[in-house]
């Protein structure tokens, strides 16, 4: 194998020229295309990271809204229970007041009926007294007959009551 300096220099020059041409026309567009692709991927990674952060933020907001809604629901339930208890107490109070009114009305009616009965009894006693007196005046009565009349009178009064 022989090495010739001319051929070697020519080959070396051709190789350098080829490397320069490839680097100028071949590698630069490839490098630029790779750079653009790298920038595009980096931009998508950044965008995805921002989207993830935004999603986490929205998730946190949704959790806060959900917790707020739970608190409001608990408060509404507590208010409804208080309202229910208040209404129940009011109904019981109204029932007690109505019962007291009914008892008072019944007591008044009993008193009226009692007064009415006593009035009728007085009228009957007065009538019987008049009848007894008229019977006594019509005939003379002995002590025994007088006792019998009084007993009969008391018996009639006892039946009336």
PyMOL commands that set and color helices and strands:
alter all, ss='L'
color gray80, all
select helices_A, chain A and resi 5-138+143-160
alter helices_A, ss='H'
color red, helices_A
deselect
rebuild
show_as cartoon
